[in-house]
Amino acid sequence: AVMTAFLLLYLAARFTNFNTIVTLLVPMIGLGVGIDYTLFIVTRFRQMLHDGLDPRDAAAAAGATAGRAVIFAGVTVAISVTGLALIGIDFITKLGIGSALGVLTDVMLANSLLPAVLSLLGHRIDRGRLGMKASDESREGRLRTPVARWGRFVTNNAKFVLPAVIVLLGQTIRTAYDLLSGPGGFGPGFTSPIPVVIDLGSDHGAADKIQQAVQQVPGVAEVEKPIYNAKTADKASVALVNAYSKFSPQDVKTDKIVSTLRHGTIPATLEGSTAKAYVSGQNAAFTDIGDKILGNAPWFLLYVIGVTFVVLTMAFRSVVIALKAALTTLTSALVGFGMLTLIVQLGHGMNVIGLDRTGPIESFVPPICFAILFGLSTDYEVFLMSRIREEQR
């Protein structure tokens, strides 16, 4: 499936460019989801064999039950990641397209190649256990497993388990809320230097005026002399002035310097001049990305949650089940944000895996994480609810 997804990406790359991150994300999502879907169908196939069906009928039955759930689960994941296109940023859109290709090829092969292979393998699928004790795949045996006992404990004690889970989840959801709504939004400050590019026009002294003005901005530590695209200023058409913040790249005050330059210092300095200046660099770029993400976030969330709700309603023919799935999945995504903030942004536990705290999470990370978390959470929700409905019939 991953190879097929890469082939499709190769064909698509003849018409557009893909960021190198796509080549890393596609195998990660493709392998993770593909193994997930394969295990789901193979487990059902083995159960059908132990229930007395012949290999061909067992493969067909697994496809009709688990395979159908895989289709709806894969579609919901694809919906989530393609929603990244609504953010309106090219490289994020390409990440969503690449991830969707990986997931959809997994779904396609899980419902075509996999059942064919299983029907040919038959009972030989249980060979090669490496000396491990064979598990009882009968219905009675499955009810005696630790997972089944845990499930009975949770359902039999729901009135105690639910409040405890709500309290625990509330703590991580609060952390996620602070990340999204606190000072600086998705993350303050980014990296130095802060380059100012000047289109000189006929004002060949504009770069010197910009340099002097930027030096007066609070928080600026140093401003380099202008760099021209010619040997002398009077022959140049473009100049570059690099400014450096007194604060760390991840400090909110660095972000404020960018805003001051754009909306105060530069317009005032070049008033009446033919020159034009643009604040560039990673600080400005991530600020623009963050602003665009925040502006388009409502449409992104509406698409992902709304279309997923419609698909789940079609899958289970129940508005209540679809609403419950959407709410629990949204809760899971918020918990994921809380853990992301706790570990990555606040640095708790980073030393365990040999990494250092790097500061606030970059602005493009939350929508990508939300799309993946929401899609995969819905994925498991579909599997669980599909199995519950089968047992009720």
N, C-alpha and C positions, 0 to 999 in steps of 0.2 A: 504493500500500500504506500509506503514511504517512497519507494522508487517510482511508482506511478505518479505520485504527487509531484516529485521532482521533474518528471518528464513533462507534466502539464505546466509546471512553472517555467521550464525551459522553452516550451512553445509560447507561453505568454510573454516571456522575456524578449521575444523577437519583436514585440510591439510596444513594450514599456520597460522601464527599469525597476529592479527590485533591490531594496536595501540588503546588505549582507546579513543583517539580523534575521531576515526571513529564512535564510538557509540554515540557521540554527534553530529557529522556532518550529519550522515544519517537522523535522525529525523528532523533536521533543514532544510536540503535541501528537504527531502521527503515531509514534511508538507507544506513548502512554495510553492514548485512547484505543489504538488498535489492539494492544494486549488486553485491555479492559474488555472490549467487545468480544474478543476471541475467548477469553476465559468464561465469560457469561454464557456464550453459546455452547462451548465445549462442556461446561459443567452441566448444562441442561441435557445435552446429548448423552452424557454418561448416566445421568439419572434415568433417562428414557430406556437406555440399554438395561440397566438394573431392574427396571420395572417390567422387562420382558419383551420389549419391542425389538424387531430385527434392525440391523444397522441402517438400512435405507429408510425405514419408517421412523426410526429414532432421529435421523438427520432431518427428515422432513418436519417432524413434530418440533424439533428444536428451532428450526427456521421459522415455523409458524408462530411460535410463542416468543422465545428469546430474540429471534431475528427481527420480528415485528417491533419489539421494544427497542432494539438497537437502531432501527430506522428512525423512530421518533426521537430517541435520545441524540442520535447524530445530527438530526435536523435542528434540534434545539441548540446544540453546541455551535453549529454552523451559523445559526441566526445570531447568536451572541457575538461571535467574533466578526461577522460581516457588519454588525452594527458600528464597528470602529470607523467605517467609512463616513458616518455622520459627524465624526469629530472634525472632518474637513482638513486634515493634515496628511499629506501624501504618504509619508513613510509609515504612519500608523494604519492608513487604509490598506497598504500593501501587506502589512503584518496580518491584518484580518483576512485578506484574500488568501494568502498563503496558508494560514491556519485552517480556513474553511476547506481548501483543497485537500489538505491532509486528512481532515475528519471525514469528508465525503467519500474519499477513496477507501478509507477504512470501512465505512458502512457498505459500500458497493462490494468489496471483496469478502466481507464478513457474511454477506447474504448470497454469494455466488460461489466463489472458490472454496471457502471454508466448509460449507455443507457437503460439497462434492468430495473433498478430501476426507471428511469424517465418515461418509458412507463407505468409502473404500477401506479406511482403516478398520472400521467395525470394532470388535472386541479387542483388537490389538492395541487400542489406545491406552489400555490399562497396563501394558507391559513397561518394563524398565523403571520399576519403583525404587531401585537402588537399595533394596533390603528393608524399606520402610513397611510397616504394617498396613495392609490394605484397609481402607476405610469402608464402612458400611454405607452404601449409597441408596439403600432402600428408604422408603418414607419413614419407617419406624426408626431406622438408624440415624437419619438426619435430625429427628426430633430429640436425639440424645446428645447432640454436639454442644460444646460450650457456647457457640454462637446462638443456638436455639434456646439454650437455658437463659442466656442474657436477654434475648428478645422477650421471653416469657416474664422475666423479672421486671423489665421496663414497662411492659404493657399491664402487668398485674399491679404495679405500683405507680401508675401514671400520675396520680394526684400528688405524690411526693417528688417524683423525678422531675416533672415539668417545672414546678417553682424553682427547684435547685438549678436546673439548666438555664432558666430565664435569668436568674441572678448572675450566674457565671458569664453568660453571653452578654448581659448588659454591661459588664465591665469592659469587655473588649470592644463592644459597639460604641461605647462612650469614647474610647481611645480613637476609634475610626472617625467619630464625629469631630473630635478635636483636631484631627489631621486635616479634615476637609473644610472646617469652618473657622479655624483659629487664625491668628495673624500670619499673613503670607500665603494663605490658601494652601496650595499643594506643596509649597516649600519655598523659603526665602533665600534670596541670593544664589549666585551660581559660581562662575569662575572669573578670574582676572586674566589679562587686562581688559579694559573697556575701550575698544577702538572707536574713534570718531572719524568717519570718512567724509571728506569735504569735496564737493563738486565746485571748483573755484569760479567757473564762469569767467567774468571779466574782473572779479575782485581777487587779485592775487595776494592780497594781504589778509584774506579771511582766515587762513590757517593759523597765523600768528595771533589773531584776535580770539579765535577759539581756544588756543592754548592758554592764553592769559585768563580768559573767562573761566575755563574749567578748573584752573588752579585755585580759584576762589570758592569753589563749591565745597561745602562742609563734608568732611569724610574722605576727600581725595588726598592721597598721600603724595603722589608724584604725577607729573605730566611730561611726557617726552616731547622733544622738539619735533616739529612737523617733518614728515617724510614725503617728498614730492616725486612725481613720476617724470621729472626732468631734473637737469643739473641745477637750475635756478628756479626760484618761485615765479618769476615773471614769465617763464616759458612753460610752466606746468599747468595742467588742467585738473589734476586730482591731487589731493594731499591726505595724509593719514596722521592722526594724532592719537597716541595711546595714553590712556589715563589709568591710574592704579588706585584701588581703594585701600583705606587704612584697615578695613575689616576683612575677615575671612571671606572667601568666595561664597560660603553658605550662609552668611549673615544677612538678615533682612535689610540692614542699613546699606549694603551694597546694591540691593535691588532699588532702594530709594534714590541712590545716586543716579542710576540709569533713568529713573523717572524724572528727576530734577533736570538732568541734561536735556532730555527730550522735550519736556513741556515748559521749561523755564529758561535755563541758561542759553541754550543754542538759539531758540527763536528770538530772544532779546538781543543777543550778540549780532545776529545776522539781519536784524530788522533794517529794511531798506537796501540790503545788499543783493547782488545777483547770484551770490554763492548759495549753495544748499548743503546742509550737513546731515548725516545719518549716523545714529548711534548703533554700532554693530557688535559683533562678538557673541559669545555664548550667553553672557548675562542677558543681553537684549533678546536674543533668540528664544531662550527659555521663558523669559517674561512674556513674549508674544505667544508662544505655544501655550503657556498656562492660561492666558487671557482667552485664547480661542477655544481651548478645552472647556473652560468654565462657561463660555457663551453658548457652546453647542451641547453641553452635558445634558440639559433637559430633553432634547430631541433624541440623543443617544440612549438615555435611560428609558424613554417612552417606547422607542422602537424595540429594544431588547426585551423589556418586561412585557410590553403589550403583545408583540408578535408571539413570544414564547407562551403567553397565556392562551392565545388563540390556538396554537398548535397543541398544547396540552388538553384544551377542551375538546379538540377533535380526536385526540388519542384516547381519552378516557370517557368521552361523551358525558362529562360532568363538570359544571361550572365550579362546584364546591371543591372538587379534587384539584382542578386547575388553579383555583385561588389559593388553596392551601399549599400547593407545590410552589407557586410563585412567592408566597410570603416566607416559607421556610427556606427557600433558595436564596432570597434576598437577605435573610438573616445570616445564612452561612457566608455570603459574600461580605457582609459587614464585619462578621467575626474575623474573616480572613484579612480585612483591612486593619483591624485592631492588632492582630498578630504581626502583620507586616510593619506597622508603626512601632510596636513594642520591640521587635527584634532588630529591624533594619535601621529605623530612624533613631530610636532611643538607645540602641546598642546592647540591649539585654541578651546575653547568650551568644553574641557574635564571636567572643573569644573561644568558645567551644569548638567552632569550625575554623578557627584560625584567621578570622577577618576582623578588621577594625571598623569602628563607626565612622561613616563618611558624611553624616549630616542629613538634612531633610531629603525626602524622597523626591526625585525629579517629577515634574508635572505630567509627563506622558505615561508614567508608570501606572497610576491609579486606573485610568480607563482600560488599559490593556489587561491589568489584573482583574478588574471587575468583569470584563467580557469572558475571560477564561474561567474565573471562579464561578460566575453565574451559570455559564454553560455546563461546566463539569458537575456542579451541584444539581442542576436540573437533570443531567445525565443519570445520576444515581437515584434521583427521585423517581424518574421514569422506570428504572429497573425495579425498584422496591414496590411501587404502586402496581406495576404490571403483575408482579408475582403475587401480591396480595389479592388482586382481582381474580387471578387464576384459581387460587385456593378457595375463594368464596363461591366459585361456580360448582 
